[in-house]
């Protein structure tokens, strides 16, 4: 009987000390309240940025003669920011300052 109790005790101890199964999940990503619709009238693709607090936040590369809508992550509705677009050859930048982003904002370059 003592052997049986000892074996049961060892089995319980081995199970309790074994590896635990842990499941890691990411939560849902917050949805941006602000959408930027950019029309690129250039003959080449352009990189589009939001300038917030002096930091350029890359949004997307828009193909030549195309229109894209994109969410603006990390910027709350009602925030005043700058917009910047740079052609992929880096020849110049197009900017718009003091833009208040609410809902949908439409911008054309150039």
C-alpha positions in Angstrom: 0.0 0.0 0.0 2.9 2.4 0.8 4.4 1.7 -2.6 1.1 2.6 -4.3 0.8 5.8 -2.4 4.4 6.7 -3.2 3.8 6.0 -6.9 0.6 8.1 -7.0 2.5 10.9 -5.2 5.3 10.8 -7.7 2.9 10.8 -10.6 1.1 13.9 -9.2 4.4 15.7 -8.5 5.7 15.0 -12.0 2.6 16.3 -13.6 2.5 19.4 -11.5 6.2 20.2 -12.3 5.9 19.6 -16.0 5.8 22.3 -18.7 2.7 24.4 -18.9 0.9 25.2 -22.1 0.8 29.0 -22.6 -1.2 30.6 -25.4 -0.2 34.1 -26.4 -2.6 36.2 -28.5 -2.5 39.8 -29.7 -5.5 41.9 -29.1 -7.5 43.5 -31.8 -5.7 46.4 -33.5 -7.2 49.8 -32.9 -9.0 51.1 -36.0 -8.0 54.6 -37.0 -10.7 57.2 -36.9 -9.1 59.2 -39.7 -8.8 58.3 -43.4 -6.6 60.1 -45.9 -7.5 59.9 -49.6 -4.5 60.9 -51.8 -4.5 61.4 -55.6 -1.0 61.2 -57.1 -1.0 63.2 -60.3 2.7 62.7 -60.8 4.3 60.5 -63.5 6.0 58.5 -60.8 5.1 56.8 -57.5 5.2 59.0 -54.4 5.7 58.1 -50.7 3.1 59.7 -48.5 3.7 60.8 -44.9 1.8 62.4 -42.0 4.0 64.8 -40.0 2.9 64.6 -36.4 4.9 66.3 -33.6 7.8 66.7 -35.9 7.9 63.0 -36.8 7.3 61.6 -40.3 4.9 58.7 -40.2 5.1 56.7 -43.4 1.6 55.7 -44.7 2.0 54.3 -48.2 3.6 54.5 -51.6 1.0 55.6 -54.1 1.6 54.6 -57.8 1.7 57.3 -60.5 -1.6 58.7 -61.6 -3.5 56.7 -58.9 -5.7 57.4 -55.9 -5.5 55.5 -52.6 -7.3 55.8 -49.4 -5.5 54.8 -46.2 -6.0 54.9 -42.4 -3.8 57.2 -40.4 -2.6 55.2 -37.4 -1.6 56.9 -34.2 -3.4 60.1 -35.1 -6.6 61.0 -33.3 -9.5 62.6 -35.1 -9.2 66.4 -34.8 -5.4 66.4 -34.6 -3.6 69.1 -36.6 -0.7 67.6 -38.6 1.3 68.2 -41.8 1.1 66.1 -44.9 4.1 65.3 -47.1 4.6 63.4 -50.3 7.9 62.7 -51.9 8.4 61.2 -55.4 10.5 58.1 -55.4 13.3 59.9 -57.2 13.5 62.3 -54.3 13.5 65.3 -56.6 11.2 67.4 -54.4 8.6 67.3 -51.6 5.0 68.4 -51.6 3.7 69.5 -48.3 0.5 70.8 -46.7 0.8 72.2 -43.2 -1.8 72.7 -40.5 -4.2 70.1 -41.7 -6.9 69.1 -39.2 -7.7 65.5 -39.7 -11.4 64.5 -39.2 -13.1 61.6 -40.8 -12.0 61.7 -44.4 -9.4 64.2 -45.7 -8.8 64.4 -49.5 -5.4 65.6 -50.9 -4.0 65.8 -54.4 -0.4 66.0 -55.3 0.9 68.2 -56.9 
